[in-house]
């Protein structure tokens, strides 16, 4: 009998070797993953093929995005209409694509970052999300800013909020963003170990604390799924610090968490969760920046597992 992970209604088995890549194709690593309305799985990579598409059984479908990105693809979001937003913190832009790979829009001036900590868009943006009620695009920015920016569906700037700090409404590193059916804006504040929740115009509502370096999140039905990165410098190899997945109600109640205390590539283990997605059956997909965190520091460097699927029982 397959080993189960999770608790209560949220129990999963590990789908070993789920993704079937063509011979010679590699991920390098996977900073993002998303699932569309047909349960097609879109994987954002830092390899030669930036976006790789699989069917629900893990069979390879196609790739797209070649030539559009730097080697610092960062965040992948899929909207209610199956359009895709890709944050690239190397180019300092957000690009929008149709599900068949047609480029629809780009926000930001590529290769021209705003001054660091200026609050102006963008300096190494990390993620973006679309508000279903009006199509506005909200962007977390990111590595060289501590700011959230809002744009119209046509890519016109509207307003921003946030600054460096630890108080409510401030950020250390806004790393991921999501929007629920009530237009509440969820922002992962990674190095502050919390998620902050805002109104559509940036008024602070509440925060959830004690989530270790939350790196990614996705809303599915009436729950939010959160991936946690590993420990920070000096304690990055400490057991039990991150490299796990949590499931929360929209009121912030933790209902499920799994991930071994020791990082690794086995069932129930993670190295560096960076993206997360859920399909129509409730299966979870976790993408990881395992090469950046671990593989690139090995002698010799090697690619590690950076995509896994957990099937809901």
WOQUIKA-V39868 format. One record per residue. PSI is psi in whole degrees, 0 to 359 (none if undefined). OMEGA is omega in whole degrees, 0 to 359 (* if undefined). D_LAST is the distance of its C-alpha to the last C-alpha in whole Angstrom. Layout:
BEGIN
PSI,OMEGA,D_LAST + PSI,OMEGA,D_LAST
END
This chain:
BEGIN
134,183,12 + 143,178,10 + 138,180,11 + 147,179,8 + 150,180,9 + 190,183,10 + 156,172,11 + 231,180,11 + 347,185,9 + 85,181,8 + 142,190,6 + 154,169,5 + 149,182,7 + 128,179,10 + 91,186,11 + 137,177,15 + 43,184,18 + 310,185,16 + 126,180,19 + 97,178,22 + 146,173,26 + 153,180,29 + 132,178,31 + 348,179,33 + 138,179,31 + 159,175,29 + 329,198,28 + 294,168,30 + 168,189,27 + 96,179,25 + 344,182,26 + 157,176,24 + 146,179,21 + 155,180,21 + 133,182,19 + 186,185,21 + 344,177,21 + 12,182,20 + 24,168,17 + 141,186,20 + 121,180,20 + 123,184,23 + 122,176,23 + 129,184,26 + 173,170,28 + 33,178,31 + 198,182,32 + 337,182,35 + 97,191,32 + 322,179,31 + 122,180,29 + 133,185,26 + 134,177,24 + 156,169,21 + 180,187,20 + 342,178,16 + 0,179,16 + 6,178,18 + 134,180,21 + 135,178,24 + 305,183,26 + 176,172,29 + 161,170,30 + 172,179,32 + 359,180,34 + 129,178,37 + 356,183,40 + 348,191,38 + 164,169,37 + 186,176,38 + 15,178,36 + 44,167,35 + 144,189,32 + 308,185,30 + 142,180,28 + 130,181,26 + 141,176,26 + 131,187,25 + 177,181,26 + 336,179,26 + 14,179,28 + 6,172,26 + 157,186,29 + 138,171,29 + 133,180,30 + 121,174,31 + 134,179,33 + 106,184,35 + 355,172,37 + 322,178,39 + 341,182,41 + 40,180,40 + 165,169,39 + 126,178,36 + 143,179,36 + 135,181,34 + 151,167,33 + 163,180,32 + 342,177,29 + 6,173,31 + 7,178,33 + 128,178,36 + 129,185,37 + 330,187,38 + 154,171,39 + 130,178,40 + 129,182,40 + 156,179,42 + 109,188,45 + 139,179,44 + 16,177,45 + 79,181,47 + 151,170,45 + 157,177,47 + 139,182,48 + 131,180,46 + 17,179,45 + 339,186,47 + 354,179,45 + 146,178,46 + 141,344,43 + 155,167,42 + 97,180,42 + 64,178,39 + 151,189,36 + 329,185,32 + 169,177,30 + 156,178,31 + 159,181,29 + 134,175,31 + 113,186,31 + 330,186,30 + 331,182,33 + 358,178,36 + 2,179,35 + 147,180,36 + 125,178,35 + 133,189,34 + 130,174,34 + 130,191,34 + 95,353,37 + 253,180,36 + 328,179,38 + 11,175,41 + 166,173,41 + 70,199,39 + 150,170,39 + 133,179,37 + 143,176,39 + 136,179,38 + 157,173,40 + 170,178,40 + 336,179,38 + 1,177,41 + 20,179,41 + 134,183,44 + 139,178,44 + 299,183,44 + 171,180,43 + 163,170,42 + 161,178,41 + 155,177,40 + 166,179,42 + 137,178,42 + 178,184,41 + 352,181,39 + 169,177,40 + 132,181,38 + 352,174,38 + 164,183,39 + 148,166,37 + 308,176,37 + 94,175,35 + 111,194,33 + 341,182,30 + 157,186,28 + 145,178,28 + 159,183,26 + 130,183,27 + 183,185,26 + 343,177,27 + 15,178,29 + 20,173,31 + 138,185,30 + 119,180,30 + 129,181,28 + 122,172,30 + 121,176,28 + 86,199,31 + 303,186,30 + 351,173,33 + 1,177,33 + 46,184,30 + 166,170,29 + 129,177,28 + 146,183,31 + 134,187,31 + 162,169,34 + 170,179,35 + 337,181,36 + 11,171,39 + 9,176,38 + 132,181,39 + 135,178,37 + 304,181,35 + 176,174,33 + 153,174,31 + 125,183,28 + 178,173,29 + 41,172,28 + 116,191,25 + 114,177,26 + 60,178,28 + 127,189,25 + 329,186,25 + 157,176,23 + 156,176,21 + 138,176,20 + 133,176,19 + 120,186,17 + 236,183,17 + 32,178,18 + 161,175,17 + 133,184,18 + 131,188,17 + 130,174,19 + 136,181,20 + 134,177,22 + 175,179,25 + 187,182,27 + 166,180,30 + 176,182,33 + 133,182,36 + 333,176,37 + 23,185,34 + 346,177,32 + 10,180,31 + 134,179,30 + 144,174,27 + 3,176,25 + 97,177,26 + 215,192,24 + 62,180,22 + 173,182,18 + 136,176,16 + 149,176,16 + 129,185,15 + 151,167,18 + 169,179,19 + 359,171,22 + 4,176,24 + 12,179,23 + 126,177,21 + 122,181,19 + 347,180,16 + 141,172,14 + 137,174,15 + 157,184,14 + 121,183,17 + 151,178,19 + 331,177,22 + 132,178,24 + 157,179,23 + 186,183,23 + 10,180,21 + 176,176,19 + 132,180,15 + 3,179,14 + 152,174,18 + 163,174,20 + 305,186,23 + 72,178,24 + 132,184,22 + 342,177,24 + 152,181,22 + 145,180,18 + 159,179,17 + 135,180,14 + 185,187,13 + 338,179,13 + 353,184,10 + 8,175,9 + 145,183,9 + 137,174,11 + 129,181,14 + 124,175,17 + 149,188,20 + 150,173,23 + 58,187,27 + 328,181,27 + 315,179,30 + 314,186,32 + 320,186,31 + 307,190,31 + 324,182,32 + 343,181,35 + 359,180,36 + 161,180,36 + 103,358,39 + 162,177,39 + 146,178,36 + 153,177,33 + 135,177,30 + 168,178,27 + 133,181,23 + 11,176,23 + 130,176,19 + 155,178,16 + 140,175,13 + 116,184,9 + 131,180,6 + 134,182,4 + none,*,0
END
